[in-house]
Amino acid sequence: MKKSERRAALVQKLREDPFVTDEQLADYFQVSVATIRLDRAALNIPEVRERMRRMAHRELDALRSLDHREVVGEIQELVLGRFATSVLRVSSEHVFARTGIMRGHHLFAQVNSLATAVVDADVVVTAKAEVRFHRPVRLGEWLHSRVDVLAQRAGITKCQAVSRVGGERVLEGVIWAKAVRDDARWPWHEGVDL
């Protein structure tokens, strides 16, 4: 492949998946990591961390129910009442020290914070969740999560949650989030069967 063709293909690949690493790109194009870095520099494309930071910064203004520091992972897209996506690099703080496997509550926290963030309200709590874990997530993997609003009624938002590593599903389920008024009474979970 000619350099100009590779660079055009690189731009297209990054449009499809802006979070792909230089190492993954080098594998994909069967060139060295140094070649990918030179191509990115020539095209004025920042490294993956900077691309993530820029995308997340644009989306933070839409947050209502959470402070941006309360979201687990980095928000990539957020359209209130419709969907939200985030990415998380699994680090040592997320895993069991002996096995390097991500703790389930961190894996769930990423999609749960997205379900809270996607609701167009000032105060949102989790009313109910049903999730299934498909395989362990390991130290160093990139976790891509997406939450889509399926239905809304009487202050309850039903969300489909999916987390992937690469293209492989590692978690999926449904989360019901409730917009809560200051004068709200318990139980919050009433009416969550949308």
Buried (B, 14 or more C-beta within 10 A) or exposed (E): EEEEEBBEBBEEBBEEEBBBBBEBBBEEBEBEBEBBBBBBEEEEBEEBEEBBEEBBEEBBEBBBBBEBEEBBBBBBBBBBEEBBBBBBBBEEEBBEEEEBBBBEEBBBBBBBBBBBBBBBBEBBBBBBBEBEBEEBBEBEBBBBBBBBBEEBEEBBBBBBBBBBBEEEEBBBBBBBBBBBEEEEEEEBBEBBEE
